[in-house]
């Protein structure tokens, strides 16, 4: 191995900054680069499920996030087909609730913690190519305002998002993929007092997400095959979806102030890429992306960073450690991937409505249901044996979402 860094992490958003932080805390020499200027915002659902919040707490970052004014999302409401589930958000050690921080706040917090741990951070750094030696990746070459830099490393971590340049350069194959299912649009409003929750009807999914500065993010999901139509006049369709699926929320919009213009995307890719190779590994959206309708992206990124740092606790260039990370990623994230795809189809089946009516009548089942949605319980843990619906209902795991 040539001299240089133990790891160069390409991409300084949640997955990359968290990975750099954890590797540095384990004594590794880490360089973190990103093509964007920091701090900067990015399109996001913002939401962090409880397992992700627990990771921030474990790393000592939760107090600072709460001190930033990030609201605590400690209640949940869910309306679909005349059925309403409502209750306290599930809790777990280190996670008193869910959170939805502004990315300007969260990303900066993670980068600053990484730098404090000893990481060198370079923004406005455009990756040009990877350096190779003896059949493996051994570094990066990137351009900054000062010129081109070449840095050698025992491991290059691609944490540069769904359109990962690292994944492209190593030709990481897609090992599992599914067609795009939905498209999404977001607006931000002040003057809404709804708390966190979601509303569903056939062909629509509406989410209300309180964040910093008393802003509530409203997101509307539509079937992917409507994207060409929706993007012609997204704001009109956005409001129509809220009016039709969440009429009480729509009434509040009439007296609220829109503070963020509508943005959206139809590029809701669903895949697992090969997660590692000689001298490289992919973390976060670079290796695995799923439809944002389940708001799993930030939580998955934090979990993957934790998995990777734990597996690389010894030598960062140990190929067996990178292989263990990929297996762990796939084992832990395949079930939420499948349930997200089911949800993103935006269908409301009679069997699911029957199940939700059963759940709505029990505070304990409601608590467990929201814990399943948060990734705290597996689908098979939702019902105890004496609570299972009759066999003739035809329910299976897909009916949970």
C-alpha positions in Angstrom: 0.0 0.0 0.0 1.3 3.5 -0.9 1.3 6.1 1.8 -1.6 8.5 2.4 -4.9 8.1 4.1 -6.6 5.1 5.6 -9.8 6.1 3.9 -11.0 8.8 1.4 -14.7 9.3 1.6 -16.3 10.8 -1.5 -19.5 12.6 -0.5 -20.1 14.5 2.7 -23.9 14.3 3.2 -25.3 12.0 5.8 -23.8 8.7 4.8 -20.4 10.1 4.0 -20.0 12.5 6.9 -21.2 9.8 9.4 -18.8 7.2 7.9 -15.9 9.6 8.1 -16.8 10.5 11.7 -17.0 6.9 12.9 -13.8 5.9 11.1 -11.9 8.8 12.5 -13.1 8.0 16.0 -11.7 4.5 15.6 -8.3 6.0 14.9 -8.2 6.0 11.1 -6.8 8.8 9.0 -9.7 10.1 6.9 -10.1 12.6 4.1 -13.7 13.7 3.3 -14.5 15.5 0.0 -17.7 16.8 -1.6 -18.4 18.6 -4.8 -20.9 21.0 -3.2 -20.1 24.1 -1.1 -20.9 23.5 2.5 -23.2 24.2 4.2 -25.8 23.8 1.5 -29.3 22.5 1.3 -30.6 19.5 -0.7 -34.0 18.1 -1.6 -35.0 15.6 1.1 -37.9 14.2 3.1 -35.9 15.2 6.2 -37.4 12.5 8.4 -35.3 10.3 10.6 -36.9 7.2 12.0 -36.1 6.2 15.6 -33.3 3.8 14.8 -31.5 6.6 13.0 -32.2 9.0 15.9 -30.7 6.3 18.3 -27.5 6.3 16.2 -27.2 10.1 16.5 -27.7 9.7 20.3 -25.1 6.9 20.5 -22.6 9.2 18.7 -23.3 12.1 21.1 -24.9 14.3 18.5 -28.5 14.3 19.5 -28.3 17.1 22.2 -26.9 19.5 19.6 -29.6 18.6 17.1 -32.3 19.2 19.7 -30.7 22.4 20.8 -30.9 23.6 17.2 -34.6 23.9 17.5 -35.5 20.8 15.7 -39.1 19.8 16.7 -39.6 16.5 18.4 -42.1 14.4 16.4 -43.7 12.4 19.3 -47.1 11.7 17.8 -48.3 10.1 14.6 -51.5 10.2 12.6 -52.5 8.0 9.6 -55.7 8.3 7.7 -56.7 5.9 4.9 -60.1 4.7 3.6 -62.1 6.0 6.6 -59.7 4.4 9.0 -57.6 6.5 11.4 -54.6 5.4 13.4 -53.2 7.9 15.9 -51.0 7.7 18.9 -47.6 8.5 20.5 -44.6 7.8 18.4 -42.8 4.6 19.4 -39.6 5.1 21.5 -36.4 3.1 21.9 -33.2 3.6 23.9 -31.6 6.8 22.7 -34.6 7.8 20.6 -37.4 9.5 22.5 -39.2 10.3 19.2 -38.5 10.8 15.5 -37.0 14.0 14.1 -37.0 15.9 10.8 -34.1 18.4 10.8 -33.2 20.7 8.0 -30.4 19.2 6.0 -28.5 22.5 6.4 -28.5 21.7 10.1 -28.0 17.9 10.1 -25.3 17.8 7.4 -23.3 20.6 9.0 -23.6 18.9 12.4 -22.2 15.7 11.0 -19.4 17.4 9.1 -18.4 19.5 12.0 -18.3 16.4 14.3 -16.2 14.6 11.7 -13.7 17.5 11.5 -13.5 17.6 15.3 -12.7 13.9 15.3 -9.7 14.6 13.0 -11.1 14.3 9.5 -9.8 16.6 6.8 -12.7 18.1 4.9 -12.5 19.6 1.4 -15.7 21.0 -0.2 -16.0 22.2 -3.8 -14.0 19.1 -4.8 -14.9 17.5 -8.0 -13.8 13.8 -8.3 -12.0 13.4 -11.6 -10.9 9.8 -11.5 -9.8 6.9 -9.2 -6.2 5.9 -8.8 -5.4 2.2 -9.3 -2.4 0.0 -8.6 -2.1 -3.8 -8.9 -5.7 -4.3 -9.7 -7.3 -2.3 -6.9 -8.4 1.2 -6.2 -5.7 3.0 -4.2 -6.8 6.7 -4.2 -8.6 9.6 -5.9 -7.8 12.5 -8.1 -10.0 15.5 -7.7 -10.1 19.2 -8.8 -10.5 22.1 -6.4 -10.3 25.9 -7.1 -6.6 25.5 -6.3 -5.9 22.8 -8.8 -5.9 19.0 -9.1 -5.0 16.9 -6.1 -4.1 13.2 -6.0 -4.6 11.4 -2.7 -3.8 7.8 -1.9 -5.8 5.7 0.5 -6.2 2.1 1.7 -9.9 2.4 1.0 -12.1 4.7 -1.1 -15.6 5.0 0.2 -18.2 6.1 -2.4 -20.9 8.0 -0.4 -21.8 10.3 -3.3 -25.5 9.5 -3.8 -27.8 7.9 -6.2 -25.8 9.1 -9.2 -22.5 8.0 -7.6 -19.4 8.9 -9.6 -17.5 6.3 -7.6 -20.0 3.6 -8.5 -19.7 4.6 -12.1 -15.9 4.6 -12.1 -15.6 1.1 -10.5 -18.5 -0.1 -12.7 -20.4 -1.4 -9.7 -23.2 -3.6 -11.0 -26.8 -3.3 -10.0 -27.6 -6.6 -8.3 -31.3 -6.0 -7.5 -33.6 -3.4 -9.0 -37.2 -2.6 -9.5 -39.0 -0.1 -11.7 -39.7 3.4 -10.4 -43.1 3.4 -8.7 -43.9 7.0 -7.6 -43.0 10.6 -8.1 -43.0 13.3 -5.4 -43.4 17.0 -4.9 -42.7 19.1 -1.8 -43.8 22.5 -0.5 -43.1 24.3 2.9 -45.6 26.2 4.9 -45.7 28.3 8.1 -49.0 28.4 10.0 -49.9 24.7 10.0 -50.4 22.9 13.3 -51.0 19.3 12.4 -48.0 17.5 13.8 -46.5 14.6 11.9 -48.6 12.2 9.9 -49.7 10.8 6.6 -52.8 10.4 4.5 -53.5 7.8 1.8 -56.0 7.2 -0.9 -55.7 5.2 -4.1 -53.1 7.0 -6.2 -52.0 9.5 -3.6 -49.9 9.6 -0.5 -49.6 12.9 1.5 -47.1 13.5 4.3 -46.9 16.4 6.7 -43.5 16.8 8.4 -42.8 19.6 10.9 -39.2 20.9 10.7 -37.1 23.9 11.9 -38.4 27.4 12.0 -42.1 26.4 12.4 -42.1 25.1 8.8 -44.2 22.1 7.9 -43.0 20.2 4.8 -46.0 18.9 2.7 -45.1 16.1 0.3 -47.4 14.6 -2.2 -46.8 11.3 -4.0 -48.3 10.2 -7.3 -47.9 7.1 -9.5 -44.8 7.2 -11.7 -46.9 6.8 -14.8 -48.5 10.2 -14.0 -45.2 12.0 -13.8 -45.3 13.4 -17.4 -48.7 14.9 -16.6 -48.0 16.1 -13.1 -44.8 18.0 -14.0 -46.7 20.2 -16.4 -48.4 21.9 -13.5 -47.1 20.4 -10.3 -48.5 23.0 -7.9 -52.0 22.5 -9.1 -51.8 18.7 -8.8 -50.1 19.1 -5.4 -52.9 21.1 -4.0 -55.6 18.9 -5.6 -54.0 15.9 -4.0 -54.0 17.5 -0.6 -57.6 18.6 -1.0 -58.8 15.2 -2.1 -56.8 13.0 0.3 -56.3 15.3 3.4 -59.2 17.9 3.3 -58.5 19.0 6.9 -54.9 19.8 6.0 -56.1 21.6 2.9 -58.3 23.9 5.0 -55.3 24.9 7.1 -53.3 25.7 3.9 -55.8 28.5 3.2 -54.7 30.4 6.2 -51.0 29.4 6.0 -48.0 31.1 4.3 -46.1 29.2 1.7 -42.5 29.8 2.4 -40.9 27.2 0.0 -41.6 26.9 -3.7 -42.6 23.5 -5.0 -39.8 21.1 -5.9 -40.0 17.5 -6.9 -38.7 14.5 -8.8 -39.8 11.5 -10.8 -36.4 9.8 -10.5 -37.3 7.5 -7.6 -34.9 4.7 -8.3 -35.0 1.3 -6.5 -31.8 -0.8 -6.4 -29.0 -2.5 -4.5 -25.6 -2.1 -6.2 -22.7 -4.4 -5.4 -21.4 -2.8 -2.2 -17.7 -3.5 -2.4 -14.7 -4.4 -4.5 -10.9 -4.2 -4.5 -10.0 -1.0 -2.6 -13.6 0.4 -2.7 -16.9 0.3 -0.9 -20.2 2.1 -1.4 -22.3 3.4 1.4 -25.7 5.2 1.6 -27.6 5.9 -1.7 -24.5 5.1 -3.7 -25.0 1.5 -2.9 -28.7 1.3 -2.1 -31.6 3.6 -3.0 -35.3 3.2 -2.5 -38.4 5.2 -3.1 -38.6 8.1 -0.7 -42.2 7.4 0.2 -41.2 5.5 3.4 -38.7 8.2 4.3 -36.0 5.6 5.0 -33.1 7.3 3.2 -31.5 9.2 6.1 -32.1 6.4 8.6 -30.6 3.9 6.2 -27.6 6.1 5.6 -26.9 6.4 9.3 -27.3 2.6 9.8 -25.0 1.8 6.9 -22.3 4.1 8.2 -22.5 2.3 11.5 -22.4 -1.1 9.9 -19.4 -0.1 7.8 -17.4 1.4 10.7 -18.0 -1.7 12.8 -16.9 -4.1 10.1 -13.8 -2.0 9.4 -12.8 -1.8 13.0 -9.5 -3.6 12.2 -7.9 -3.0 8.8 -9.9 -0.7 6.5 -8.4 -2.5 3.5 -9.5 -6.0 4.6 -11.7 -7.3 1.7 -13.5 -9.7 4.1 -14.6 -6.7 6.2 -16.1 -4.9 3.2 -17.8 -8.1 2.1 -19.3 -8.5 5.6 -20.6 -4.9 5.4 -22.3 -5.6 2.1 -24.0 -8.8 3.4 -25.1 -7.0 6.6 -26.5 -4.1 4.5 -28.5 -6.5 2.3 -29.8 -8.6 5.2 -30.9 -5.6 7.3 -32.4 -3.4 4.5 -34.1 -5.9 2.2 -37.3 -6.1 4.2 -37.9 -2.3 4.4 -37.0 -2.2 0.7 -39.8 -4.6 -0.2 -42.3 -3.0 2.1 -41.4 0.4 0.6 -42.0 -0.9 -2.9 -45.4 -2.1 -1.9 -46.3 1.2 -0.4 -45.1 3.1 -3.4 -47.6 1.3 -5.6 -50.2 3.6 -4.1 -52.9 1.0 -3.9 -55.3 0.5 -1.0 -56.3 -3.2 -0.9 -59.4 -4.4 1.0 -57.2 -6.8 3.0 -55.0 -4.0 4.2 -58.0 -1.9 5.2 -59.3 -4.8 7.2 -56.0 -5.2 8.9 -55.8 -1.5 9.7 -59.3 -1.5 11.2 -58.2 -4.3 13.5 -55.2 -2.3 14.5 -57.1 1.0 15.0 -59.2 -0.7 17.7 -56.2 -1.5 19.8 -53.7 1.0 21.3 -51.1 -1.8 21.6 -51.5 -2.9 18.0 -51.3 0.8 16.9 -48.1 1.2 18.9 -46.6 -2.0 17.3 -47.8 -0.9 13.8 -46.0 2.4 14.1 -42.9 0.6 15.4 -43.0 -1.6 12.3 -43.2 1.5 10.1 -40.2 3.0 12.0 -38.1 -0.2 11.5 -38.1 -1.0 15.2 -40.0 -4.3 14.7 -40.2 -6.8 11.9 -43.5 -7.3 10.1 -43.8 -10.8 11.7 -43.8 -9.1 15.1 -46.9 -7.0 14.5 -49.4 -9.6 15.7 -49.2 -12.1 18.5 -50.6 -15.5 17.8 -53.8 -14.7 19.6 -54.2 -11.5 17.7 -53.8 -12.8 14.2 -56.7 -12.1 11.8 -58.5 -15.1 10.4 -56.8 -17.2 7.7 -59.6 -16.4 5.3 -58.6 -12.7 5.2 -55.6 -13.6 3.0 -53.2 -11.2 4.7 -49.5 -11.3 4.3 -46.5 -9.0 5.0 -47.4 -6.9 1.9 -50.7 -5.9 3.5 -48.9 -4.0 6.3 -48.1 -1.2 3.8 
